[in-house]
Amino acid sequence: MSFQVYCPSATPLLRDGIPAPGDTQISLTSAGPTLVGDSITASCIRFTGIPAGTIINTNFEDGSVGCQNANNNPLQIFAEQVTLTCTCSGEYQVDMLEGNPGALVPKSGIVSAPQVISCRFALPTPC
């Protein structure tokens, strides 16, 4: 008998609307459970007419914090996206590009606590 292992929905990991509700939105390519080894994308976009990009901040389980300002989201100019991969432990690994344009480095880590991946304006403070 074989069975498949899944991570729960990643929706509880997300926090948007920073600095105010409705300013930014973070969404997933799939809100349901994710099969171990499969990946989903979290997209961070702005909703208001303010001409500012967005940033994704991630608080990893090891206590480190990642800040991505890579402008890598094809849905909107100056917006962000990161990849979440379901691990065999049932937690998600986040893969991101830490830093600002011209000084980006890959960063990965495990997340599981609620609201640890946040979407905010890049102004006034970039990464």
Beta strands, then each sheet from edge to edge (+ up, - down):
strand 1: 6-7
strand 2: 14-18
strand 3: 24-28
strand 4: 34-35
strand 5: 39-46
strand 6: 54-59
strand 7: 65-68
strand 8: 80-86
strand 9: 92-98
strand 10: 105-111
strand 11: 117-121
sheet 1: 1+ 4-
sheet 2: 2+ 11+ 6- 7+
sheet 3: 3+ 5- 8+ 9- 10+
end
